[in-house]
Amino acid sequence: MCGRAEGAVPGLRGSALRRANLRALMPIALLAMLSTLARGDEPRAFEPGRLERVEALADPMLKGEIATYYTPGYERRAKALQRLLSGELRFSRRELHCGPPLTLAVLDKEQWGRAERQLPYPMPSVDGDPPVVLMPANWGEAEAFFPKRASASDRVIQAIGAHGLTWQEANHRAGDTIGGHEVGHAVIKACGVVAGTRWMNELLASYVLYAYLQRERGDLLWLVDDVLAGTDAGPPQQHVSLDDFESMYMQLLASEGANYDWYQREFLRQVKRVYKHHGIGFLRKVRTAFAGAQYEFAALGNAETLRRLDAIDPGFSAWAAALASLPRAPRLSTAQ
């Protein structure tokens, strides 16, 4: 994001966060959950001084469009992430004429704890002024955040095999695109867009990343299509509407990971549908429709947000109605 976060999300620290880890979240759910933690949509502020804490580590630094600090021993990984995220930033500046100055820190588990004292390793995030993207140096230290192979559909397994990767390798590479989603949030804010709802905020960040991959990194697009969003529809969810997402946001985030994951896949499907018709032009029109807002973040409401998006693409309200009409799973007993 461009500028420091307004606040951190309460409710995912302590036992709730440990439960989230134990659920072994799917990457697309992790992607959205982590960026939400980083943006801080709730009142409690993030601790200031992330860049200063990173610099105090006295790590090596790669010069470039995105200055990149890294834990010694991880130069190769730092260079790869710098290339990926710098490409997205250049793309956004060229196509949208906006993009914040960014710093990247690629840290191991020990250094992470000294640079980021609110989010546990390996939760990627963007925070600070100027903003700092924090990415893990080693996904292998965080296997619990990735799904088990047994949970994947045949289509996902076949796609990974076709690319000559192991299950672990594919998930780690997909995890790296979380950084691109974070850059997407930073770009959207730098463009002056104030998302009217939380779901719009997630959708736009994924749109920036998806547009970049479509235009310039087609070699990585399958990671989004097949790994991040490749899970089949699965059983009905208890919450399916955009109204549910807004009103039960914290509950979904903290304790209903599978349902949250489902929402993120639906947002990405909508991104892909809209991109097919509008390409990068959609983001330019969103910038006009939602810039200079006289409302707080996520305070516009679903009806007005959909009305403005329908003026750009008439399919948004129909999409929202289709989600709301889906069958719902039975409500779980509070005693469970």
Rosetta silent file (secondary structure, phi, psi, omega in degrees, C-alpha in Angstrom):
SEQUENCE: MCGRAEGAVPGLRGSALRRANLRALMPIALLAMLSTLARGDEPRAFEPGRLERVEALADPMLKGEIATYYTPGYERRAKALQRLLSGELRFSRRELHCGPPLTLAVLDKEQWGRAERQLPYPMPSVDGDPPVVLMPANWGEAEAFFPKRASASDRVIQAIGAHGLTWQEANHRAGDTIGGHEVGHAVIKACGVVAGTRWMNELLASYVLYAYLQRERGDLLWLVDDVLAGTDAGPPQQHVSLDDFESMYMQLLASEGANYDWYQREFLRQVKRVYKHHGIGFLRKVRTAFAGAQYEFAALGNAETLRRLDAIDPGFSAWAAALASLPRAPRLSTAQ
SCORE:     score description
SCORE:     0.000 S_00000001
   1 L     0.000  157.885  178.907    0.000    0.000    0.000 S_00000001
   2 L   -93.785  107.745 -174.675    1.066    3.579   -0.456 S_00000001
   3 L   101.101  164.842 -174.773    1.484    5.031    3.048 S_00000001
   4 L   -77.938  156.700 -176.795    1.268    3.351    6.421 S_00000001
   5 L   -67.714  147.817  177.893   -1.634    1.161    7.395 S_00000001
   6 L   -71.392  -28.854 -178.779   -4.571    2.657    9.235 S_00000001
   7 L  -179.873  165.710  177.891   -4.665   -0.199   11.741 S_00000001
   8 L   -97.870  157.134 -177.740   -4.152   -3.849   12.408 S_00000001
   9 L   -85.937  116.837  175.346   -6.878   -6.442   12.412 S_00000001
  10 L   -75.559  158.655  174.083   -7.819   -7.613   15.893 S_00000001
  11 L   101.736  -12.431  178.670   -9.011  -11.149   16.396 S_00000001
  12 L  -113.592   10.653  173.771   -6.274  -13.056   14.564 S_00000001
  13 L   -95.051  163.374  177.424   -3.637  -12.829   17.208 S_00000001
  14 L    67.543 -136.888 -170.630   -3.259  -15.482   19.908 S_00000001
  15 H   -64.126  -36.682 -179.340   -5.507  -18.525   19.774 S_00000001
  16 H   -64.190  -41.423  178.627   -7.467  -17.473   16.697 S_00000001
  17 H   -65.311  -40.555  177.907   -4.305  -17.053   14.693 S_00000001
  18 H   -62.978  -37.377  176.951   -3.015  -20.412   15.840 S_00000001
  19 H   -64.401  -39.898  179.030   -6.282  -21.991   14.749 S_00000001
  20 H   -61.714  -41.839  178.292   -5.906  -20.334   11.355 S_00000001
  21 H   -61.881  -42.647 -176.373   -2.405  -21.800   11.006 S_00000001
  22 H   -69.010  -20.406  178.531   -3.606  -25.254   11.956 S_00000001
  23 L   -72.539  -11.248 -177.409   -6.295  -25.144    9.307 S_00000001
  24 L    53.802   67.418 -173.818   -3.568  -25.243    6.644 S_00000001
  25 L   -59.651  143.792  171.304   -5.147  -22.481    4.616 S_00000001
  26 L   -65.386  148.308 -176.260   -5.339  -22.706    0.833 S_00000001
  27 H   -56.419  -40.092 -176.842   -2.972  -20.192   -0.799 S_00000001
  28 H   -66.530  -34.784  175.359   -5.676  -17.962   -2.294 S_00000001
  29 H   -68.218  -41.067  177.611   -7.303  -17.593    1.116 S_00000001
  30 H   -60.096  -44.470 -179.545   -3.917  -16.935    2.638 S_00000001
  31 H   -53.371  -50.490 -177.530   -3.226  -14.337   -0.035 S_00000001
  32 H   -72.237  -39.616 -178.223   -6.288  -12.323    0.790 S_00000001
  33 H   -63.696  -42.221 -177.117   -6.123  -12.850    4.534 S_00000001
  34 H   -67.725  -43.384 -179.187   -2.530  -11.738    4.758 S_00000001
  35 H   -65.582  -32.826  177.373   -2.976   -8.632    2.683 S_00000001
  36 H   -66.340  -43.033  175.593   -5.979   -7.698    4.780 S_00000001
  37 H   -57.351  -41.056 -176.179   -3.945   -8.054    7.937 S_00000001
  38 H   -70.323  -40.156 -177.575   -1.305   -5.847    6.378 S_00000001
  39 H   -67.857  -35.525  177.530   -3.638   -3.123    5.190 S_00000001
  40 L    69.964   76.839 -178.397   -5.228   -2.858    8.593 S_00000001
  41 L   -83.749   -4.654 -176.017   -8.871   -1.962    8.017 S_00000001
  42 L  -105.202  167.632 -169.664   -9.606   -1.753   11.773 S_00000001
  43 L   -62.166  -35.989 -173.123   -8.842    1.046   14.227 S_00000001
  44 L   -67.624  126.137 -172.652   -5.746   -0.306   15.984 S_00000001
  45 L   -80.007  149.772  170.297   -2.687    1.079   14.179 S_00000001
  46 L   -66.489  152.020  174.653    0.279   -0.870   12.952 S_00000001
  47 L   -67.225  127.301 -179.498    3.511   -0.194   14.761 S_00000001
  48 L   -72.115  167.631  171.674    5.357    2.502   12.789 S_00000001
  49 L    89.900   27.042 -179.547    8.957    2.248   11.624 S_00000001
  50 H   -61.133  -46.949 -177.937    9.035   -0.910    9.511 S_00000001
  51 H   -61.080  -41.621  179.570   11.651    0.470    7.121 S_00000001
  52 H   -62.753  -38.494  178.474   13.813    1.634   10.011 S_00000001
  53 H   -69.182  -37.921  176.614   13.653   -1.816   11.612 S_00000001
  54 H   -64.332  -45.969 -179.748   14.560   -3.483    8.325 S_00000001
  55 H   -63.282  -32.431 -179.490   17.504   -1.146    7.822 S_00000001
  56 H   -67.500  -16.427  177.257   18.675   -1.807   11.387 S_00000001
  57 L   -70.428  -17.499  179.680   19.223   -5.463   10.458 S_00000001
  58 L    58.437   37.580  178.660   22.217   -4.287    8.378 S_00000001
  59 L   -79.037  162.231  170.813   21.390   -6.830    5.664 S_00000001
  60 L   -60.935  153.648 -179.018   22.738   -6.736    2.116 S_00000001
  61 E  -134.208  130.612  174.491   20.657   -4.585   -0.244 S_00000001
  62 E   -91.045  123.672  176.076   20.023   -4.979   -3.963 S_00000001
  63 L   -74.847  160.466  179.131   19.688   -1.658   -5.740 S_00000001
  64 L   151.079 -172.235 -179.946   16.999   -1.227   -8.368 S_00000001
  65 L   -58.849  -35.910  171.749   13.506    0.069   -8.970 S_00000001
  66 L  -117.556  106.026  176.342   12.538   -1.687   -5.754 S_00000001
  67 E   -59.184  130.378 -170.946   15.374   -1.564   -3.239 S_00000001
  68 E  -126.663  115.135  173.820   15.552   -5.085   -1.807 S_00000001
  69 E   -92.470  147.075 -179.836   17.019   -6.096    1.543 S_00000001
  70 E  -150.010  147.790  174.203   17.590   -9.780    2.218 S_00000001
  71 L   -62.612  131.442  178.973   18.820  -12.110    4.912 S_00000001
  72 L   -50.038  135.273 -177.716   22.360  -13.264    4.034 S_00000001
  73 L   102.459   -8.799 -177.082   22.230  -16.506    2.090 S_00000001
  74 L  -120.919   31.978 -178.244   19.054  -15.629    0.187 S_00000001
  75 H   -62.882  -42.357 -177.995   20.392  -13.374   -2.547 S_00000001
  76 H   -61.575  -44.600  179.340   19.103  -15.563   -5.378 S_00000001
  77 H   -66.116  -40.846  179.475   15.586  -15.602   -3.970 S_00000001
  78 H   -60.299  -41.433  179.232   15.696  -11.870   -3.294 S_00000001
  79 H   -64.267  -40.239 -179.662   16.668  -11.189   -6.907 S_00000001
  80 H   -64.989  -44.483  178.541   13.821  -13.363   -8.194 S_00000001
  81 H   -67.538  -37.916  177.575   11.218  -11.601   -6.043 S_00000001
  82 H   -60.911  -43.102  178.434   12.662   -8.211   -6.937 S_00000001
  83 H   -61.973  -45.499 -178.172   12.290   -9.011  -10.657 S_00000001
  84 H   -61.623  -50.827 -174.819    8.713  -10.210  -10.217 S_00000001
  85 H   -76.009  -33.074  176.297    7.489   -7.260   -8.175 S_00000001
  86 H   -64.679  -37.628  177.644    9.498   -4.640  -10.065 S_00000001
  87 H   -62.436  -41.578  178.474    7.905   -5.838  -13.270 S_00000001
  88 H   -66.256  -39.638  179.532    4.439   -5.387  -11.794 S_00000001
  89 H   -65.727  -43.209  177.376    5.308   -1.919  -10.511 S_00000001
  90 H   -62.530  -42.703  178.093    6.659   -0.841  -13.921 S_00000001
  91 H   -58.162  -45.546 -178.150    3.575   -2.271  -15.605 S_00000001
  92 H   -66.840  -40.809  178.693    1.289   -0.330  -13.284 S_00000001
  93 H   -65.214  -38.039 -179.906    3.174    2.917  -13.730 S_00000001
  94 H   -72.345  -44.473 -173.484    3.095    2.546  -17.491 S_00000001
  95 H   -86.792  -31.260 -175.805   -0.531    1.446  -17.822 S_00000001
  96 H  -114.090   -8.295  179.287   -2.143    3.316  -14.918 S_00000001
  97 L    59.663   33.516  174.393    0.362    6.155  -14.462 S_00000001
  98 L  -156.758  150.713 -179.862    0.574    5.504  -10.743 S_00000001
  99 L   169.579  129.810 -173.980    2.593    3.324   -8.434 S_00000001
 100 L   -77.043  158.785  167.216    4.186    3.985   -5.077 S_00000001
 101 L   -68.092  130.258 -175.526    7.890    3.904   -4.250 S_00000001
 102 L  -123.362  149.607  168.465    8.396    0.455   -2.756 S_00000001
 103 E  -121.348  144.684  178.595   10.996   -1.335   -0.680 S_00000001
 104 E  -118.227  135.598  173.896   11.160   -5.128   -0.453 S_00000001
 105 E  -123.719  122.033 -179.340   12.498   -7.104    2.496 S_00000001
 106 E  -111.917  102.675 -167.323   13.090  -10.847    2.058 S_00000001
 107 E  -122.899  148.855  173.939   13.734  -12.189    5.543 S_00000001
 108 L   -81.355  178.238 -172.625   14.190  -15.507    7.294 S_00000001
 109 H   -62.276  -38.798 -177.616   12.181  -16.490   10.333 S_00000001
 110 H   -68.843  -46.676 -178.843   14.630  -15.072   12.886 S_00000001
 111 H   -70.391  -31.042  179.106   15.033  -11.669   11.233 S_00000001
 112 H   -54.808  -44.153 -177.799   11.319  -11.449   10.511 S_00000001
 113 H   -63.365  -22.980  177.879   10.585  -11.280   14.221 S_00000001
 114 H   -88.599  -24.497 -179.535   12.816   -8.237   14.562 S_00000001
 115 H   -92.976  -31.249 -177.148   11.363   -6.390   11.576 S_00000001
 116 L  -131.821  109.515 -173.365    7.681   -7.254   12.020 S_00000001
 117 L  -101.983    5.476  178.793    6.396   -7.639   15.563 S_00000001
 118 L  -113.297  -37.053 -179.244    2.692   -7.987   14.784 S_00000001
 119 L  -103.720  125.680 -179.525    2.437  -10.498   11.944 S_00000001
 120 L   -72.884  154.998  173.625    4.079  -13.900   12.443 S_00000001
 121 L   -59.539  134.865    8.561    6.317  -15.518    9.847 S_00000001
 122 L  -113.671   41.012 -172.291    5.608  -16.001    6.945 S_00000001
 123 L   -71.798  103.586  178.567    2.656  -13.635    6.522 S_00000001
 124 L   -61.992  151.116 -179.015    3.514  -11.268    3.626 S_00000001
 125 E  -162.814  167.991  173.392    2.340   -7.709    4.033 S_00000001
 126 E  -128.352  129.111  178.341    2.749   -4.111    2.963 S_00000001
 127 E  -159.193  155.579  173.306    3.087   -1.354    5.519 S_00000001
 128 L   110.847  169.180  177.673    4.887    1.912    6.121 S_00000001
 129 L  -140.203   97.269    7.304    5.497    5.276    4.544 S_00000001
 130 L   -73.222  156.923 -174.701    7.176    4.671    2.192 S_00000001
 131 L   -69.484  144.227  177.811    5.627    1.202    1.975 S_00000001
 132 E  -121.143  123.741  173.741    7.705   -1.909    2.596 S_00000001
 133 E   -86.942  127.765  179.064    6.713   -5.302    1.182 S_00000001
 134 E  -110.361  123.437 -179.931    7.715   -8.112    3.534 S_00000001
 135 E  -129.745  147.212 -179.533    8.191  -11.588    2.036 S_00000001
 136 E   -73.024  144.312  177.668    9.516  -14.832    3.551 S_00000001
 137 L   -78.097  -21.916 -173.607   12.960  -16.018    2.560 S_00000001
 138 L  -148.749  103.131  177.359   11.968  -19.673    2.806 S_00000001
 139 H   -64.102  -21.900 -178.943    8.461  -21.062    2.275 S_00000001
 140 H   -62.632  -17.870  176.660    9.800  -24.405    3.479 S_00000001
 141 H   -85.381    5.240 -174.028    9.574  -23.061    7.025 S_00000001
 142 H  -141.315   42.320 -176.607    5.823  -22.602    6.585 S_00000001
 143 H   -62.725  -23.953 -178.851    4.399  -25.764    5.035 S_00000001
 144 H   -64.662  -18.037 -179.362    1.337  -25.584    7.288 S_00000001
 145 H   -81.824   -8.150 -177.597    0.094  -22.633    5.227 S_00000001
 146 L  -109.004  151.772 -177.949   -0.224  -24.740    2.091 S_00000001
 147 L   -70.237  158.243  173.857   -2.848  -27.373    1.303 S_00000001
 148 L   -79.211  146.596 -178.482   -2.162  -31.076    1.415 S_00000001
 149 H   -57.224  -34.100 -177.569   -1.844  -32.802   -1.925 S_00000001
 150 H   -63.919  -20.085 -177.971   -4.720  -35.111   -1.024 S_00000001
 151 H   -86.991   -7.113 -174.524   -7.092  -32.134   -0.964 S_00000001
 152 L   -84.983  150.952  176.080   -6.391  -31.092   -4.559 S_00000001
 153 L   -75.597  162.803  177.922   -8.561  -31.882   -7.560 S_00000001
 154 H   -59.974  -36.068 -178.749   -7.248  -34.056  -10.390 S_00000001
 155 H   -62.143  -41.541  179.226   -7.115  -30.982  -12.617 S_00000001
 156 H   -66.343  -44.798  179.384   -4.737  -29.200  -10.249 S_00000001
 157 H   -59.724  -42.983 -179.317   -2.514  -32.264   -9.916 S_00000001
 158 H   -65.833  -39.522  179.752   -2.393  -32.655  -13.702 S_00000001
 159 H   -64.263  -41.843  179.664   -1.543  -28.976  -14.232 S_00000001
 160 H   -65.332  -43.350  178.193    1.332  -29.155  -11.755 S_00000001
 161 H   -62.634  -37.905 -179.908    2.645  -32.325  -13.370 S_00000001
 162 H   -64.104  -25.074  178.524    2.443  -30.771  -16.820 S_00000001
 163 L   -94.969    6.298  174.144    4.782  -28.016  -15.637 S_00000001
 164 L    68.897   27.934 -178.497    7.274  -30.515  -14.266 S_00000001
 165 L  -113.816  156.527  171.193    6.981  -29.382  -10.656 S_00000001
 166 L   -80.917  167.640  177.282    6.405  -31.155   -7.396 S_00000001
 167 H   -57.380  -45.383 -179.077    3.405  -30.280   -5.254 S_00000001
 168 H   -64.476  -44.823 -179.315    5.626  -28.343   -2.873 S_00000001
 169 H   -60.942  -43.439 -179.599    7.425  -26.433   -5.619 S_00000001
 170 H   -64.050  -41.804 -179.854    4.173  -25.364   -7.265 S_00000001
 171 H   -68.664  -36.393  177.675    2.692  -24.136   -4.010 S_00000001
 172 H   -65.736  -40.772  178.155    5.826  -22.199   -3.104 S_00000001
 173 H   -67.395  -39.314  175.949    5.806  -20.461   -6.480 S_00000001
 174 H   -63.535  -37.774  177.851    2.125  -19.704   -6.113 S_00000001
 175 H   -59.935  -32.625  179.413    2.889  -18.319   -2.674 S_00000001
 176 H   -64.908  -26.096  178.543    5.290  -15.832   -4.246 S_00000001
 177 H   -69.909  -12.517  172.859    2.395  -14.281   -6.154 S_00000001
 178 H   -57.045  -38.564  176.576    1.098  -13.124   -2.775 S_00000001
 179 H   -59.876  -36.766  177.260    3.712  -10.409   -3.102 S_00000001
 180 H   -67.175  -34.897  175.654    2.127   -9.384   -6.390 S_00000001
 181 H   -65.414  -39.604  177.257   -1.247   -9.130   -4.695 S_00000001
 182 H   -62.784  -43.391  176.414    0.335   -6.872   -2.065 S_00000001
 183 H   -60.082  -38.066  177.618    1.779   -4.670   -4.788 S_00000001
 184 H   -57.485  -43.256  176.900   -1.722   -4.579   -6.270 S_00000001
 185 H   -62.459  -41.753 -179.787   -3.074   -3.074   -3.062 S_00000001
 186 H   -63.658  -40.776  179.809   -0.267   -0.514   -3.036 S_00000001
 187 H   -64.743  -46.685 -178.905   -0.972    0.428   -6.647 S_00000001
 188 H   -58.528  -44.260  179.594   -4.705    0.828   -6.100 S_00000001
 189 H   -68.015  -39.366  178.485   -4.148    3.139   -3.163 S_00000001
 190 H   -63.404  -28.164  177.728   -1.479    5.103   -5.031 S_00000001
 191 L   -77.378   -3.593  178.449   -4.001    5.618   -7.837 S_00000001
 192 L    84.075   11.845 -179.945   -6.312    7.343   -5.361 S_00000001
 193 E   -81.591  128.756  172.749   -8.970    4.623   -5.437 S_00000001
 194 L  -108.817  107.313 -177.132  -10.953    4.216   -2.223 S_00000001
 195 L   -62.601  132.725 -178.611  -12.635    0.826   -2.372 S_00000001
 196 L   -73.235  -22.976 -179.479  -16.288    1.065   -1.450 S_00000001
 197 L  -142.086  166.075  177.500  -16.306   -2.407    0.098 S_00000001
 198 H   -69.003  -39.451  179.626  -13.857   -4.979    1.388 S_00000001
 199 H   -65.298  -35.191  176.580  -14.659   -7.416   -1.392 S_00000001
 200 H   -64.094  -39.965  179.427  -13.976   -4.707   -3.971 S_00000001
 201 H   -60.264  -43.375  178.334  -10.623   -4.041   -2.349 S_00000001
 202 H   -67.128  -43.299 -178.625   -9.639   -7.703   -2.657 S_00000001
 203 H   -61.792  -41.940 -178.050  -10.932   -7.956   -6.206 S_00000001
 204 H   -67.491  -40.058  178.807   -9.000   -4.878   -7.377 S_00000001
 205 H   -62.438  -42.239  177.064   -5.699   -6.056   -5.900 S_00000001
 206 H   -67.628  -30.405  179.049   -6.086   -9.375   -7.677 S_00000001
 207 H   -65.456  -43.460  178.078   -7.040   -7.515  -10.857 S_00000001
 208 H   -58.948  -48.722  179.395   -3.748   -5.602  -10.867 S_00000001
 209 H   -61.132  -45.938 -176.901   -1.807   -8.822  -10.414 S_00000001
 210 H   -64.229  -40.685  178.603   -3.870  -10.696  -13.013 S_00000001
 211 H   -62.637  -42.194  178.442   -3.494   -7.934  -15.603 S_00000001
 212 H   -61.432  -47.571 -179.407    0.261   -7.916  -15.091 S_00000001
 213 H   -64.084  -40.688  179.453    0.540  -11.676  -15.465 S_00000001
 214 H   -61.388  -43.928 -173.570   -1.683  -11.663  -18.546 S_00000001
 215 H   -82.671  -34.141 -169.491    0.285   -8.941  -20.286 S_00000001
 216 H  -130.609  -17.630 -177.949    3.847   -9.676  -19.230 S_00000001
 217 L  -131.776   57.468  178.327    4.226  -12.903  -17.246 S_00000001
 218 L   -59.319  -22.942  178.905    2.169  -15.490  -19.040 S_00000001
 219 L   -67.481  -19.446 -179.445    4.620  -18.090  -17.781 S_00000001
 220 L  -105.223   -6.759 -173.454    3.251  -17.552  -14.270 S_00000001
 221 H   -60.753  -33.784 -178.739   -0.435  -17.183  -15.096 S_00000001
 222 H   -62.578  -26.165  178.835   -1.134  -20.870  -14.556 S_00000001
 223 H   -64.456  -32.843  176.026   -0.169  -20.484  -10.906 S_00000001
 224 H   -78.884  -47.694 -175.851   -3.186  -18.243  -10.443 S_00000001
 225 H   -67.298  -41.317 -170.623   -5.534  -20.175  -12.705 S_00000001
 226 H  -104.839  -29.494 -176.627   -4.602  -23.693  -11.613 S_00000001
 227 H  -101.131  -54.732 -178.657   -2.994  -23.523   -8.173 S_00000001
 228 H   -67.838  -43.763 -176.003   -4.403  -20.501   -6.359 S_00000001
 229 L  -113.806   18.800 -171.856   -7.898  -20.729   -7.795 S_00000001
 230 L   -84.638   -7.647  179.961   -7.830  -24.286   -9.076 S_00000001
 231 L   -64.628  138.003  177.655   -9.878  -25.928   -6.356 S_00000001
 232 L   -65.807  168.546 -174.947  -13.215  -27.236   -7.583 S_00000001
 233 L   -55.059  -40.247  177.471  -16.432  -25.667   -6.319 S_00000001
 234 L    73.489 -167.357 -177.564  -16.734  -28.229   -3.539 S_00000001
 235 L   -71.542  161.919  177.355  -19.620  -28.418   -1.098 S_00000001
 236 L   -59.048  149.630  177.197  -22.022  -25.499   -0.481 S_00000001
 237 E  -101.807  157.879 -179.663  -20.807  -22.768    1.840 S_00000001
 238 L   -73.407  -36.933 -179.560  -22.764  -21.273    4.683 S_00000001
 239 L  -115.981  126.788 -174.478  -22.112  -17.685    3.537 S_00000001
 240 L  -132.623  -16.654 -175.545  -22.298  -16.903   -0.170 S_00000001
 241 L   -90.956  161.295  174.206  -23.501  -13.319   -0.704 S_00000001
 242 H   -67.473  -32.133  174.962  -21.505  -10.102   -0.853 S_00000001
 243 H   -60.496  -42.590  176.900  -23.679   -8.820    1.985 S_00000001
 244 H   -59.409  -44.498 -176.865  -22.480  -11.765    4.067 S_00000001
 245 H   -60.395  -42.930 -178.916  -18.883  -10.993    3.236 S_00000001
 246 H   -71.147  -45.656 -173.686  -19.172   -7.391    4.382 S_00000001
 247 H   -76.863  -25.236 -176.826  -21.236   -7.970    7.505 S_00000001
 248 L  -115.822   24.135 -172.706  -19.367  -11.099    8.668 S_00000001
 249 H   -52.752  -52.575 -176.861  -15.935  -10.134    7.442 S_00000001
 250 H   -65.658  -37.870  178.351  -14.050  -10.562   10.726 S_00000001
 251 H   -64.282  -44.450  178.061  -15.770  -13.833   11.546 S_00000001
 252 H   -61.303  -44.414 -176.560  -14.930  -15.260    8.132 S_00000001
 253 H   -64.358  -41.618 -171.792  -11.370  -14.048    8.376 S_00000001
 254 H   -86.617  -31.213 -169.411  -10.734  -15.356   11.861 S_00000001
 255 H  -140.027    1.314 -179.593  -12.621  -18.635   12.048 S_00000001
 256 L  -130.874   64.641 -173.578  -14.165  -19.708    8.717 S_00000001
 257 H   -60.119  -40.155 -178.759  -11.172  -20.177    6.456 S_00000001
 258 H   -63.913  -40.277  178.692  -12.818  -22.536    3.961 S_00000001
 259 H   -68.134  -39.881  177.649  -15.670  -20.103    3.371 S_00000001
 260 H   -63.350  -40.955  176.650  -13.218  -17.201    3.064 S_00000001
 261 H   -59.278  -43.181  179.219  -11.232  -19.236    0.552 S_00000001
 262 H   -59.120  -46.206  177.824  -14.394  -19.821   -1.440 S_00000001
 263 H   -56.996  -45.073 -177.035  -15.070  -16.074   -1.637 S_00000001
 264 H   -63.427  -36.479  175.361  -11.552  -15.392   -2.887 S_00000001
 265 H   -64.523  -39.748  178.576  -11.937  -17.933   -5.694 S_00000001
 266 H   -66.384  -38.485  177.050  -15.214  -16.286   -6.690 S_00000001
 267 H   -61.866  -42.265 -179.225  -13.563  -12.847   -6.706 S_00000001
 268 H   -67.111  -37.779  175.991  -10.815  -14.176   -8.932 S_00000001
 269 H   -61.131  -38.654  177.528  -13.327  -15.749  -11.321 S_00000001
 270 H   -67.951  -39.332  175.189  -14.986  -12.361  -11.617 S_00000001
 271 H   -55.269  -47.656 -177.389  -11.602  -10.736  -12.238 S_00000001
 272 H   -64.924  -39.146  178.926  -10.987  -13.147  -15.102 S_00000001
 273 H   -65.354  -46.231 -177.975  -14.431  -12.548  -16.598 S_00000001
 274 H   -67.676  -40.489 -179.872  -14.125   -8.771  -16.464 S_00000001
 275 H   -60.594  -37.826 -179.890  -10.567   -8.779  -17.747 S_00000001
 276 H   -58.183  -33.711 -177.645  -11.650  -10.761  -20.791 S_00000001
 277 H   -93.175  -30.086 -170.335  -14.017   -7.930  -21.760 S_00000001
 278 H  -122.254  -18.197 -178.068  -12.159   -4.846  -20.536 S_00000001
 279 L    58.134 -148.871 -179.073   -8.510   -5.640  -19.997 S_00000001
 280 L   -67.852  -18.808 -179.950   -6.500   -3.031  -18.132 S_00000001
 281 H   -59.727  -27.012  177.998   -9.064   -0.409  -19.151 S_00000001
 282 H   -59.009  -44.535 -179.022  -11.312   -1.570  -16.331 S_00000001
 283 H   -66.218  -34.797  177.449   -8.856   -0.278  -13.732 S_00000001
 284 H   -63.970  -40.820  179.862   -8.595    3.074  -15.471 S_00000001
 285 H   -71.541  -36.406  175.598  -12.363    3.464  -15.320 S_00000001
 286 H   -61.767  -38.863  179.739  -12.473    2.353  -11.691 S_00000001
 287 H   -58.992  -39.919  178.544   -9.912    5.018  -10.906 S_00000001
 288 H   -71.199  -41.478 -174.176  -12.283    7.660  -12.265 S_00000001
 289 H   -74.033  -24.278 -174.474  -15.395    6.210  -10.629 S_00000001
 290 H  -123.185    8.474  179.669  -13.905    5.799   -7.150 S_00000001
 291 E   -82.857  157.409  177.173  -11.204    8.473   -6.911 S_00000001
 292 L    60.672   37.746 -173.538  -11.492   11.501   -4.645 S_00000001
 293 L   -66.673  146.535  174.655  -13.980    9.693   -2.441 S_00000001
 294 L  -104.105   29.045 -179.219  -15.928   11.490    0.250 S_00000001
 295 L  -138.040  159.869  177.984  -16.323    8.290    2.238 S_00000001
 296 L   -78.868  161.730  176.969  -14.061    6.121    4.373 S_00000001
 297 L   -51.661  132.518  176.068  -12.574    2.865    3.145 S_00000001
 298 L    61.721   21.950 -178.345  -15.231    0.127    2.777 S_00000001
 299 L  -108.752    4.315 -178.071  -17.987    2.524    3.889 S_00000001
 300 L   -77.884  -31.265 -179.897  -19.759    3.025    0.555 S_00000001
 301 L    93.075  157.659 -176.307  -21.838   -0.133    0.830 S_00000001
 302 H   -66.507  -42.408 -174.966  -22.633   -2.902   -1.632 S_00000001
 303 H   -60.990  -49.844 -178.092  -25.530   -1.223   -3.430 S_00000001
 304 H   -71.546  -36.324  176.890  -23.628    1.942   -4.381 S_00000001
 305 H   -61.579  -46.253  178.707  -20.412    0.059   -5.089 S_00000001
 306 H   -65.290  -37.444  178.717  -22.244   -2.273   -7.456 S_00000001
 307 H   -60.162  -44.563 -179.645  -24.060    0.653   -9.089 S_00000001
 308 H   -69.032  -38.413  178.524  -20.775    2.339   -9.923 S_00000001
 309 H   -70.109  -34.652  176.668  -19.187   -0.893  -11.123 S_00000001
 310 H   -61.346  -31.351  177.890  -22.233   -1.696  -13.259 S_00000001
 311 H   -65.992  -22.639  176.898  -21.660    1.590  -15.089 S_00000001
 312 H   -93.334  -45.376  178.419  -18.307    0.148  -16.154 S_00000001
 313 L  -139.751  110.725 -174.611  -19.380   -3.472  -16.594 S_00000001
 314 L   -62.549   -7.752 -176.239  -23.113   -4.275  -16.354 S_00000001
 315 H   -82.263   -4.576 -174.714  -22.382   -7.796  -15.169 S_00000001
 316 H   -67.800  -46.127 -179.658  -21.465   -6.918  -11.602 S_00000001
 317 H   -65.508  -36.633  176.902  -24.964   -6.833  -10.143 S_00000001
 318 H   -64.180  -40.205  176.596  -25.855  -10.027  -11.980 S_00000001
 319 H   -61.920  -45.658  179.527  -22.745  -11.662  -10.549 S_00000001
 320 H   -61.578  -42.357  179.451  -23.666  -10.507   -7.048 S_00000001
 321 H   -65.643  -38.179  179.207  -27.208  -11.835   -7.442 S_00000001
 322 H   -64.361  -39.849  176.951  -25.911  -15.183   -8.727 S_00000001
 323 H   -62.485  -46.638 -176.501  -23.690  -15.549   -5.667 S_00000001
 324 H   -63.884  -24.889 -177.392  -26.536  -14.709   -3.311 S_00000001
 325 L   -88.443   -3.952 -178.862  -28.785  -17.325   -4.951 S_00000001
 326 L   -66.749  149.703  176.612  -26.357  -20.221   -4.469 S_00000001
 327 L   -62.934  147.344 -178.375  -27.398  -23.033   -2.104 S_00000001
 328 E  -111.647  147.149  173.825  -26.075  -22.655    1.422 S_00000001
 329 L   -71.695  152.785  177.046  -24.679  -25.245    3.764 S_00000001
 330 L   -59.110  145.240  178.320  -26.649  -25.821    6.965 S_00000001
 331 L   -68.556  132.943  179.868  -25.713  -23.488    9.791 S_00000001
 332 L   -72.962  145.724  176.687  -23.377  -25.125   12.260 S_00000001
 333 L   -67.546  141.030  178.505  -24.507  -25.503   15.828 S_00000001
 334 L   -66.399  -15.646  179.974  -22.843  -23.054   18.221 S_00000001
 335 L   -81.072  -12.694 -177.546  -22.117  -26.037   20.431 S_00000001
 336 L   -78.784    0.000    0.000  -19.788  -27.547   17.810 S_00000001
